[in-house]
Amino acid sequence: MAHANDEAPRPASPQPDATSSAPSFKLKDGPLSVSVFAKSKRQGEVHLFVVPERAYRNKDKQWVSTHILHEEDLLRMSLLLMKTYAQLRHKTEEGPGSK
């Protein structure tokens, strides 16, 4: 089934999803961005979710975002994802008590 906003619907869940809160951090390059969200799980576990997006103006001149990328976006998005990965690895390697 096609959706008017070109985005797949999220599965119904009684709990809010990971993207319902503010991002842990966000990297941007022009209209492209990568947001990282943290969601706490049981026993102190934290799951990270990475959301790549492209922003554009719709026919009503309002800013909207999509997960659909153009061919020319791929290299820039790959660089954003690599920077995101490096930032996440750096945070993991630091650990809770190190400086």
VMD Tcl script that builds the backbone (N, CA, C; Angstrom):
set m [mol new atoms 297]
animate dup $m
set s [atomselect $m all]
$s set {name element resname resid chain x y z} {
  {N N MET 1 A 0.844 -1.179 0.000}
  {CA C MET 1 A 0.000 0.000 0.000}
  {C C MET 1 A 0.888 1.241 0.000}
  {N N ALA 2 A 0.663 2.162 -0.903}
  {CA C ALA 2 A 1.446 3.388 -0.985}
  {C C ALA 2 A 0.919 4.421 -0.001}
  {N N HIS 3 A 1.821 5.196 0.536}
  {CA C HIS 3 A 1.449 6.252 1.473}
  {C C HIS 3 A 1.756 7.602 0.851}
  {N N ALA 4 A 0.941 8.574 1.164}
  {CA C ALA 4 A 1.073 9.900 0.562}
  {C C ALA 4 A 2.394 10.566 0.907}
  {N N ASN 5 A 2.964 10.279 2.089}
  {CA C ASN 5 A 4.185 10.973 2.482}
  {C C ASN 5 A 5.446 10.175 2.160}
  {N N ASP 6 A 5.343 9.091 1.377}
  {CA C ASP 6 A 6.488 8.282 0.939}
  {C C ASP 6 A 7.251 7.629 2.077}
  {N N GLU 7 A 6.685 7.547 3.250}
  {CA C GLU 7 A 7.344 6.890 4.361}
  {C C GLU 7 A 6.506 5.700 4.808}
  {N N ALA 8 A 7.177 4.623 5.130}
  {CA C ALA 8 A 6.475 3.443 5.610}
  {C C ALA 8 A 5.927 3.731 7.001}
  {N N PRO 9 A 4.742 3.215 7.315}
  {CA C PRO 9 A 4.195 3.434 8.653}
  {C C PRO 9 A 4.993 2.640 9.682}
  {N N ARG 10 A 5.059 3.144 10.880}
  {CA C ARG 10 A 5.729 2.428 11.959}
  {C C ARG 10 A 4.743 1.443 12.560}
  {N N PRO 11 A 5.250 0.304 13.045}
  {CA C PRO 11 A 4.340 -0.655 13.655}
  {C C PRO 11 A 3.667 -0.057 14.885}
  {N N ALA 12 A 2.425 -0.437 15.094}
  {CA C ALA 12 A 1.696 0.048 16.270}
  {C C ALA 12 A 2.327 -0.528 17.525}
  {N N SER 13 A 2.490 0.300 18.534}
  {CA C SER 13 A 3.096 -0.138 19.783}
  {C C SER 13 A 2.526 0.695 20.912}
  {N N PRO 14 A 2.228 0.068 22.056}
  {CA C PRO 14 A 1.713 0.841 23.177}
  {C C PRO 14 A 2.781 1.746 23.794}
  {N N GLN 15 A 4.047 1.459 23.520}
  {CA C GLN 15 A 5.138 2.266 24.064}
  {C C GLN 15 A 5.612 3.241 22.998}
  {N N PRO 16 A 6.076 4.436 23.415}
  {CA C PRO 16 A 6.618 5.359 22.415}
  {C C PRO 16 A 7.887 4.775 21.810}
  {N N ASP 17 A 8.116 5.065 20.533}
  {CA C ASP 17 A 9.322 4.532 19.911}
  {C C ASP 17 A 10.541 5.380 20.269}
  {N N ALA 18 A 11.685 4.939 19.810}
  {CA C ALA 18 A 12.943 5.588 20.178}
  {C C ALA 18 A 13.029 7.006 19.646}
  {N N THR 19 A 12.375 7.285 18.539}
  {CA C THR 19 A 12.486 8.607 17.939}
  {C C THR 19 A 11.478 9.600 18.505}
  {N N SER 20 A 10.728 9.212 19.531}
  {CA C SER 20 A 9.761 10.135 20.102}
  {C C SER 20 A 10.410 11.098 21.092}
  {N N SER 21 A 11.655 10.869 21.446}
  {CA C SER 21 A 12.365 11.765 22.357}
  {C C SER 21 A 13.393 12.570 21.574}
  {N N ALA 22 A 14.029 13.502 22.255}
  {CA C ALA 22 A 15.052 14.320 21.613}
  {C C ALA 22 A 16.267 13.457 21.286}
  {N N PRO 23 A 16.941 13.743 20.171}
  {CA C PRO 23 A 18.106 12.932 19.810}
  {C C PRO 23 A 19.260 13.120 20.786}
  {N N SER 24 A 20.068 12.062 20.943}
  {CA C SER 24 A 21.280 12.144 21.756}
  {C C SER 24 A 22.265 13.096 21.087}
  {N N PHE 25 A 22.372 12.978 19.768}
  {CA C PHE 25 A 23.120 13.957 18.984}
  {C C PHE 25 A 22.679 13.864 17.536}
  {N N LYS 26 A 23.000 14.920 16.781}
  {CA C LYS 26 A 22.581 15.001 15.386}
  {C C LYS 26 A 23.707 15.627 14.579}
  {N N LEU 27 A 24.051 15.013 13.459}
  {CA C LEU 27 A 25.043 15.554 12.536}
  {C C LEU 27 A 24.327 15.976 11.266}
  {N N LYS 28 A 24.741 17.115 10.687}
  {CA C LYS 28 A 24.073 17.635 9.499}
  {C C LYS 28 A 25.082 17.994 8.426}
  {N N ASP 29 A 24.646 17.869 7.179}
  {CA C ASP 29 A 25.394 18.330 6.013}
  {C C ASP 29 A 24.357 18.811 5.013}
  {N N GLY 30 A 24.123 20.118 4.993}
  {CA C GLY 30 A 23.091 20.664 4.123}
  {C C GLY 30 A 21.736 20.081 4.480}
  {N N PRO 31 A 21.025 19.535 3.496}
  {CA C PRO 31 A 19.698 18.983 3.783}
  {C C PRO 31 A 19.744 17.585 4.406}
  {N N LEU 32 A 20.930 17.001 4.500}
  {CA C LEU 32 A 21.064 15.650 5.046}
  {C C LEU 32 A 21.392 15.701 6.529}
  {N N SER 33 A 20.869 14.730 7.268}
  {CA C SER 33 A 21.187 14.658 8.689}
  {C C SER 33 A 21.124 13.209 9.156}
  {N N VAL 34 A 21.845 12.957 10.248}
  {CA C VAL 34 A 21.807 11.665 10.922}
  {C C VAL 34 A 21.573 11.962 12.398}
  {N N SER 35 A 20.494 11.427 12.947}
  {CA C SER 35 A 20.169 11.600 14.362}
  {C C SER 35 A 20.384 10.280 15.077}
  {N N VAL 36 A 20.895 10.357 16.301}
  {CA C VAL 36 A 21.079 9.162 17.120}
  {C C VAL 36 A 20.192 9.305 18.347}
  {N N PHE 37 A 19.364 8.289 18.575}
  {CA C PHE 37 A 18.459 8.263 19.710}
  {C C PHE 37 A 18.836 7.103 20.609}
  {N N ALA 38 A 18.745 7.318 21.909}
  {CA C ALA 38 A 19.011 6.260 22.879}
  {C C ALA 38 A 17.702 5.871 23.547}
  {N N LYS 39 A 17.500 4.577 23.698}
  {CA C LYS 39 A 16.299 4.078 24.363}
  {C C LYS 39 A 16.736 3.104 25.444}
  {N N SER 40 A 16.341 3.378 26.672}
  {CA C SER 40 A 16.715 2.517 27.794}
  {C C SER 40 A 15.916 1.222 27.754}
  {N N LYS 41 A 16.606 0.149 28.034}
  {CA C LYS 41 A 15.979 -1.173 28.134}
  {C C LYS 41 A 16.148 -1.669 29.562}
  {N N ARG 42 A 15.712 -2.857 29.816}
  {CA C ARG 42 A 15.829 -3.427 31.164}
  {C C ARG 42 A 17.298 -3.642 31.534}
  {N N GLN 43 A 17.550 -3.713 32.813}
  {CA C GLN 43 A 18.870 -3.965 33.386}
  {C C GLN 43 A 19.907 -2.930 32.944}
  {N N GLY 44 A 19.495 -1.700 32.749}
  {CA C GLY 44 A 20.426 -0.624 32.424}
  {C C GLY 44 A 20.966 -0.637 31.011}
  {N N GLU 45 A 20.471 -1.535 30.171}
  {CA C GLU 45 A 20.903 -1.579 28.778}
  {C C GLU 45 A 20.375 -0.363 28.033}
  {N N VAL 46 A 21.163 0.140 27.112}
  {CA C VAL 46 A 20.730 1.243 26.262}
  {C C VAL 46 A 20.894 0.818 24.807}
  {N N HIS 47 A 19.835 0.957 24.042}
  {CA C HIS 47 A 19.885 0.665 22.616}
  {C C HIS 47 A 19.944 1.979 21.861}
  {N N LEU 48 A 20.823 2.050 20.880}
  {CA C LEU 48 A 20.958 3.244 20.062}
  {C C LEU 48 A 20.306 3.009 18.709}
  {N N PHE 49 A 19.622 4.024 18.225}
  {CA C PHE 49 A 18.969 3.988 16.928}
  {C C PHE 49 A 19.521 5.134 16.093}
  {N N VAL 50 A 19.891 4.840 14.867}
  {CA C VAL 50 A 20.451 5.836 13.953}
  {C C VAL 50 A 19.427 6.087 12.850}
  {N N VAL 51 A 19.083 7.371 12.666}
  {CA C VAL 51 A 18.036 7.731 11.698}
  {C C VAL 51 A 18.609 8.701 10.662}
  {N N PRO 52 A 18.854 8.219 9.431}
  {CA C PRO 52 A 19.287 9.125 8.354}
  {C C PRO 52 A 18.059 9.790 7.727}
  {N N GLU 53 A 18.183 11.082 7.405}
  {CA C GLU 53 A 17.058 11.811 6.807}
  {C C GLU 53 A 17.558 12.833 5.794}
  {N N ARG 54 A 16.659 13.209 4.893}
  {CA C ARG 54 A 16.904 14.311 3.959}
  {C C ARG 54 A 15.739 15.283 4.085}
  {N N ALA 55 A 16.040 16.548 4.268}
  {CA C ALA 55 A 15.004 17.585 4.397}
  {C C ALA 55 A 14.779 18.248 3.036}
  {N N TYR 56 A 13.545 18.657 2.796}
  {CA C TYR 56 A 13.212 19.377 1.577}
  {C C TYR 56 A 11.945 20.180 1.820}
  {N N ARG 57 A 11.677 21.116 0.932}
  {CA C ARG 57 A 10.442 21.898 1.013}
  {C C ARG 57 A 9.394 21.254 0.113}
  {N N ASN 58 A 8.193 21.074 0.665}
  {CA C ASN 58 A 7.123 20.480 -0.132}
  {C C ASN 58 A 6.452 21.549 -0.997}
  {N N LYS 59 A 5.396 21.179 -1.682}
  {CA C LYS 59 A 4.726 22.123 -2.595}
  {C C LYS 59 A 4.132 23.325 -1.864}
  {N N ASP 60 A 3.877 23.181 -0.545}
  {CA C ASP 60 A 3.357 24.289 0.259}
  {C C ASP 60 A 4.468 25.109 0.907}
  {N N LYS 61 A 5.715 24.856 0.502}
  {CA C LYS 61 A 6.902 25.575 0.990}
  {C C LYS 61 A 7.198 25.302 2.468}
  {N N GLN 62 A 6.724 24.171 2.982}
  {CA C GLN 62 A 7.013 23.800 4.363}
  {C C GLN 62 A 8.121 22.747 4.372}
  {N N TRP 63 A 8.994 22.807 5.394}
  {CA C TRP 63 A 10.076 21.848 5.518}
  {C C TRP 63 A 9.537 20.521 6.016}
  {N N VAL 64 A 9.881 19.459 5.323}
  {CA C VAL 64 A 9.534 18.097 5.715}
  {C C VAL 64 A 10.790 17.236 5.550}
  {N N SER 65 A 10.764 16.055 6.116}
  {CA C SER 65 A 11.916 15.176 5.957}
  {C C SER 65 A 11.477 13.806 5.487}
  {N N THR 66 A 12.409 13.099 4.891}
  {CA C THR 66 A 12.160 11.768 4.364}
  {C C THR 66 A 13.398 10.913 4.580}
  {N N HIS 67 A 13.206 9.615 4.497}
  {CA C HIS 67 A 14.327 8.680 4.564}
  {C C HIS 67 A 14.757 8.279 3.155}
  {N N ILE 68 A 14.078 8.809 2.161}
  {CA C ILE 68 A 14.399 8.510 0.770}
  {C C ILE 68 A 15.521 9.440 0.318}
  {N N LEU 69 A 16.575 8.845 -0.218}
  {CA C LEU 69 A 17.733 9.624 -0.656}
  {C C LEU 69 A 17.816 9.619 -2.177}
  {N N HIS 70 A 18.388 10.680 -2.720}
  {CA C HIS 70 A 18.681 10.743 -4.146}
  {C C HIS 70 A 20.062 10.139 -4.364}
  {N N GLU 71 A 20.333 9.757 -5.570}
  {CA C GLU 71 A 21.638 9.171 -5.900}
  {C C GLU 71 A 22.782 10.106 -5.489}
  {N N GLU 72 A 22.618 11.390 -5.730}
  {CA C GLU 72 A 23.684 12.342 -5.406}
  {C C GLU 72 A 23.848 12.562 -3.898}
  {N N ASP 73 A 22.928 12.066 -3.094}
  {CA C ASP 73 A 23.031 12.179 -1.633}
  {C C ASP 73 A 23.889 11.077 -1.013}
  {N N LEU 74 A 24.119 10.013 -1.756}
  {CA C LEU 74 A 24.713 8.811 -1.169}
  {C C LEU 74 A 26.108 9.029 -0.587}
  {N N LEU 75 A 26.986 9.691 -1.294}
  {CA C LEU 75 A 28.345 9.892 -0.782}
  {C C LEU 75 A 28.332 10.749 0.482}
  {N N ARG 76 A 27.589 11.865 0.437}
  {CA C ARG 76 A 27.515 12.737 1.617}
  {C C ARG 76 A 26.887 12.021 2.801}
  {N N MET 77 A 25.844 11.211 2.568}
  {CA C MET 77 A 25.220 10.477 3.664}
  {C C MET 77 A 26.182 9.427 4.210}
  {N N SER 78 A 26.942 8.778 3.335}
  {CA C SER 78 A 27.903 7.781 3.821}
  {C C SER 78 A 28.951 8.432 4.718}
  {N N LEU 79 A 29.363 9.643 4.383}
  {CA C LEU 79 A 30.322 10.360 5.229}
  {C C LEU 79 A 29.703 10.726 6.581}
  {N N LEU 80 A 28.442 11.158 6.571}
  {CA C LEU 80 A 27.752 11.448 7.831}
  {C C LEU 80 A 27.628 10.193 8.691}
  {N N LEU 81 A 27.316 9.062 8.060}
  {CA C LEU 81 A 27.195 7.811 8.802}
  {C C LEU 81 A 28.544 7.366 9.373}
  {N N MET 82 A 29.623 7.582 8.619}
  {CA C MET 82 A 30.953 7.234 9.138}
  {C C MET 82 A 31.320 8.121 10.325}
  {N N LYS 83 A 30.990 9.410 10.246}
  {CA C LYS 83 A 31.251 10.314 11.377}
  {C C LYS 83 A 30.420 9.910 12.594}
  {N N THR 84 A 29.181 9.500 12.349}
  {CA C THR 84 A 28.316 9.036 13.436}
  {C C THR 84 A 28.918 7.798 14.084}
  {N N TYR 85 A 29.352 6.864 13.272}
  {CA C TYR 85 A 29.967 5.642 13.772}
  {C C TYR 85 A 31.210 5.980 14.606}
  {N N ALA 86 A 32.041 6.882 14.109}
  {CA C ALA 86 A 33.252 7.264 14.841}
  {C C ALA 86 A 32.899 7.893 16.183}
  {N N GLN 87 A 31.888 8.749 16.205}
  {CA C GLN 87 A 31.472 9.374 17.460}
  {C C GLN 87 A 30.952 8.341 18.446}
  {N N LEU 88 A 30.162 7.397 17.961}
  {CA C LEU 88 A 29.629 6.350 18.832}
  {C C LEU 88 A 30.746 5.457 19.357}
  {N N ARG 89 A 31.706 5.110 18.519}
  {CA C ARG 89 A 32.842 4.285 18.947}
  {C C ARG 89 A 33.678 5.023 19.981}
  {N N HIS 90 A 33.877 6.318 19.771}
  {CA C HIS 90 A 34.660 7.124 20.706}
  {C C HIS 90 A 33.994 7.150 22.071}
  {N N LYS 91 A 32.677 7.314 22.113}
  {CA C LYS 91 A 31.945 7.330 23.374}
  {C C LYS 91 A 32.016 5.977 24.060}
  {N N THR 92 A 31.923 4.897 23.273}
  {CA C THR 92 A 31.964 3.542 23.841}
  {C C THR 92 A 33.339 3.243 24.424}
  {N N GLU 93 A 34.399 3.641 23.729}
  {CA C GLU 93 A 35.757 3.373 24.175}
  {C C GLU 93 A 36.111 4.178 25.415}
  {N N GLU 94 A 35.522 5.374 25.556}
  {CA C GLU 94 A 35.794 6.193 26.747}
  {C C GLU 94 A 35.299 5.509 27.991}
  {N N GLY 95 A 34.142 4.894 27.910}
  {CA C GLY 95 A 33.557 4.236 29.074}
  {C C GLY 95 A 33.030 5.242 30.077}
  {N N PRO 96 A 32.273 4.776 31.071}
  {CA C PRO 96 A 31.636 5.677 32.022}
  {C C PRO 96 A 32.595 6.405 32.945}
  {N N GLY 97 A 33.715 5.805 33.313}
  {CA C GLY 97 A 34.586 6.448 34.308}
  {C C GLY 97 A 35.852 7.062 33.768}
  {N N SER 98 A 36.111 6.940 32.465}
  {CA C SER 98 A 37.374 7.461 31.927}
  {C C SER 98 A 37.243 8.914 31.489}
  {N N LYS 99 A 38.386 9.566 31.364}
  {CA C LYS 99 A 38.413 10.980 30.954}
  {C C LYS 99 A 39.126 11.147 29.641}
}
mol reanalyze $m
mol bondsrecalc $m
mol representation Tube
mol addrep $m
